[in-house]
Amino acid sequence: MTDPLPNVGIAFNAYEPVTGRSEEQLSEESVAEVAKDVGEAVKKLGYPVTIIPLQKSFLNFLRRVKDLNLDVLVNLCEGFFGRPQWEANVAATLELMHLTFTGNKSRTLAVCQDKHMAKAILSSYNLPTSPSQLLSSKDQPLEVRFPVIIKPNAEDASLGIGPNSVVSDPERLAVQVKRVLDLYKQPALVEEYIEGREFNVAVMENKTVQALPVSEIDFSQVPESMPHICSYEAKWLKDHVMYQTTPPVCPAPIDNALKGKLQQMAVDAFRALGCRDYARVDFRMDGAGNIFILEINPNPDISLDAGYARALNAAGIEYSRFWKYMLDNALRRKKPHGSPDGAVR
């Protein structure tokens, strides 16, 4: 007698507008598209699937999750009520309810959300990051060298990063730090700007941790007046020149030595931050070949047209097969008598 197919739920945070930040709607709305892609992939496996939006009432969301008596939940929630900072809170609540879910634990999500803290942990493992400083005032003395890039310390999806984020003088630094403080209500992370190539490596756990093929952002067509960065415009605004001139290339045109180095560093960073299931690690490499980890995204865009799926395709891993791996991971973590999902690697 065969075991019954697992009852699968797919949770995502529905878009909620944030006052003064309507231009950032696209990255928020994209999560609903990801849920549809994942739902179709899981249906191909033959599993029963229910898509569950997290909207204004968190209690209603939790009641529905419990009433469905799910075997496993695909957690695509990147925040709640327009706040990416609550991404970890959603996962923590699932853990408290002893619900089994895919993706990273609440602790990892919280640590990676705090870019400055994540960089400190990576440094403690002797993994290279660019010199940086956290500023809570535009008048705070700067201790890192110009040029620098300024970003909100606790956002994702390149929110708050634009062409003006790279600066070379104190006056423009003050303007950008004030913008982050006023608009995002959080400290500004100021990093030395690394001029050079940008790579990212998708990492997947399938019994063992493995790095997928390296991807590179091709900056060769970016206008001279604009910095070579993955700004919000470059990631989300298809009609913007930054989107049109920063195509990803996967696999990246690099030799085996560099590929192996980037992939090993990605796996090391994945483990250092306590990741599980999947994540993406972003890198910059300067003209001398020095590599720096920019950040780890423990909940990357995993839609069919995004970079993670592109890396899966380059590795010859079919999209629905990937989700089979993730569901199997989660179900292995599920223990009898309601042991919390978050208590098990």
Residue pairs with C-beta under 8 A, 6 or more apart in sequence:
5 46
5 47
5 48
6 47
6 71
6 72
6 327
6 331
7 47
7 48
7 50
7 68
7 69
7 70
7 71
7 72
8 42
8 47
8 48
8 49
8 50
8 70
8 71
8 72
8 73
8 74
8 327
9 49
9 50
9 51
9 52
9 65
9 68
9 70
9 72
9 73
9 74
10 35
10 38
10 39
10 42
10 49
10 50
10 51
10 52
10 73
10 74
10 76
11 35
11 52
11 53
11 54
11 61
11 65
11 73
11 74
11 75
11 76
11 77
11 90
11 101
12 31
12 32
12 34
12 35
12 51
12 52
12 53
12 54
12 76
12 77
12 78
13 28
13 31
13 53
13 54
13 76
13 77
13 78
13 79
13 80
13 90
14 31
14 32
14 53
14 54
14 55
15 25
15 28
15 29
15 31
15 32
15 82
16 28
16 55
16 56
16 81
16 82
17 25
17 82
18 24
18 82
18 83
20 183
21 183
24 159
24 232
26 236
26 237
27 157
27 158
27 159
27 232
27 235
27 236
28 78
28 82
30 236
30 301
30 303
31 76
31 77
31 78
32 53
33 303
34 76
34 301
34 302
34 303
34 306
35 51
35 53
35 76
36 51
37 302
37 303
37 304
37 319
38 74
38 76
38 302
38 323
39 49
39 51
41 319
41 320
41 322
41 323
42 49
42 74
42 320
42 323
42 327
43 49
44 320
45 320
45 323
45 324
45 327
47 327
50 68
50 70
52 61
52 64
52 65
52 68
52 73
53 61
54 61
54 77
54 80
54 90
55 61
56 81
58 80
58 93
62 93
62 97
65 73
65 94
65 97
65 99
66 97
70 99
71 100
71 331
71 334
72 100
72 101
72 102
72 327
72 330
72 331
72 334
73 94
73 99
73 100
73 101
73 102
74 101
74 102
74 103
74 323
74 326
74 327
75 90
75 91
75 94
75 101
75 102
75 103
76 103
76 299
76 302
77 87
77 90
77 91
78 84
78 87
78 156
78 157
78 299
79 85
79 86
79 87
79 90
80 86
80 87
80 89
80 90
84 113
84 154
84 155
84 156
84 157
84 159
85 113
85 154
87 109
87 113
87 156
87 299
88 106
88 107
88 109
88 110
88 113
89 106
91 101
91 103
91 104
91 105
91 106
91 109
91 342
92 106
92 342
94 101
94 341
94 342
95 105
95 106
95 340
95 341
95 342
95 343
96 340
98 338
98 339
98 340
98 341
99 341
100 330
100 331
100 333
100 334
100 341
101 330
101 341
102 277
102 326
102 327
102 329
102 330
103 276
103 277
103 278
103 298
103 299
103 326
104 112
104 275
104 276
104 277
104 279
104 298
104 299
105 274
105 276
105 341
105 342
106 342
107 274
107 342
108 273
108 274
108 275
108 276
108 298
109 298
109 299
111 117
111 118
111 121
111 273
111 274
112 118
112 273
112 295
112 296
112 297
112 298
113 154
113 156
114 153
114 154
115 151
115 153
115 154
115 189
115 295
116 132
116 134
116 153
116 187
116 189
118 273
118 295
118 296
119 129
119 132
119 293
119 295
121 272
121 273
122 128
122 129
122 269
122 272
122 273
122 293
122 296
123 129
124 272
125 268
125 269
125 272
127 265
127 268
127 269
127 272
127 293
128 290
128 291
128 292
128 293
129 292
129 293
129 294
130 191
130 192
130 193
130 194
130 284
130 292
130 294
131 144
131 145
131 191
131 192
132 144
132 189
132 190
132 191
132 192
133 142
133 143
133 144
133 189
133 190
134 153
134 187
134 188
134 189
134 190
135 142
135 177
135 187
135 188
135 189
135 190
136 181
136 187
136 188
137 177
137 181
138 173
138 174
138 175
138 177
138 178
138 181
139 174
140 177
142 148
142 170
142 173
142 190
144 190
144 191
144 192
145 192
146 167
146 168
146 169
146 173
147 166
147 167
147 168
147 192
147 193
147 195
148 166
148 167
148 173
148 190
148 191
148 192
148 193
149 161
149 165
149 166
149 167
149 190
149 191
149 193
149 227
149 229
150 165
150 167
150 173
150 176
150 177
150 180
150 188
150 189
150 190
151 160
151 161
151 165
151 180
151 188
151 189
151 191
152 159
152 160
152 180
152 184
152 186
152 188
152 189
153 186
153 187
153 188
153 189
154 186
155 184
155 186
156 297
156 299
157 232
157 235
157 236
157 301
158 230
158 231
158 232
158 234
158 235
158 236
159 184
159 232
160 180
160 183
160 184
160 232
161 229
161 230
161 231
161 232
162 231
162 232
162 233
163 226
163 227
163 229
163 231
163 233
163 242
164 172
164 175
164 176
165 176
165 227
165 229
165 231
166 193
166 227
166 229
167 173
167 175
167 176
173 190
176 188
177 188
177 190
180 186
180 187
180 188
181 187
181 188
193 227
194 284
194 285
194 286
194 292
195 228
195 286
195 287
196 284
196 285
196 286
196 287
197 216
197 219
197 284
197 285
198 216
198 217
198 219
198 228
198 229
198 230
198 282
198 283
198 284
198 285
198 294
199 214
199 215
199 216
199 217
199 252
199 254
199 262
199 282
199 283
199 284
199 285
200 214
200 215
200 217
200 280
200 281
200 282
200 283
200 307
201 211
201 212
201 214
201 215
201 262
201 263
201 265
201 266
201 280
201 281
201 283
201 311
202 211
202 212
202 215
202 278
202 279
202 280
202 300
202 307
202 308
202 311
202 312
203 209
203 210
203 211
203 212
203 266
203 267
203 270
203 275
203 278
203 279
203 280
203 281
204 210
204 212
204 277
204 278
204 312
204 317
204 322
204 325
205 275
205 276
205 277
205 278
205 325
205 329
206 325
206 329
209 267
209 270
209 271
210 267
211 262
211 263
211 264
211 266
211 267
212 311
212 312
212 314
212 315
212 317
213 250
213 251
213 252
213 259
213 311
213 314
213 315
214 250
214 251
214 252
214 254
214 258
214 259
214 262
214 263
215 248
215 249
215 250
215 251
215 252
215 307
215 310
215 311
215 314
216 248
216 249
216 250
216 252
216 253
216 254
217 230
217 234
217 246
217 247
217 248
217 249
218 246
218 247
218 248
218 249
219 228
219 245
219 246
221 245
221 246
222 228
222 242
222 245
222 246
223 241
223 245
226 241
226 242
230 246
230 282
231 242
233 240
233 241
233 242
233 243
234 240
234 242
234 243
234 246
235 243
236 243
237 243
238 244
248 307
248 310
250 307
250 310
250 311
250 314
251 259
251 314
252 259
254 262
258 285
261 291
262 283
262 291
265 281
265 283
265 291
265 293
266 281
266 283
269 281
269 293
269 296
270 279
270 281
270 296
273 279
273 296
273 298
275 296
275 298
276 329
276 345
277 326
277 329
277 330
278 300
278 302
278 308
278 326
279 296
279 297
279 298
279 299
279 300
280 296
280 297
280 300
280 307
280 308
281 293
281 295
281 296
281 297
282 293
282 294
282 295
282 296
282 297
283 291
283 292
283 293
283 294
284 291
284 292
284 294
285 291
285 292
286 292
300 306
300 307
300 308
301 307
301 308
302 308
302 309
303 309
304 319
309 319
312 318
312 319
312 322
313 319
330 341
333 341
333 344
333 345
334 341
335 344
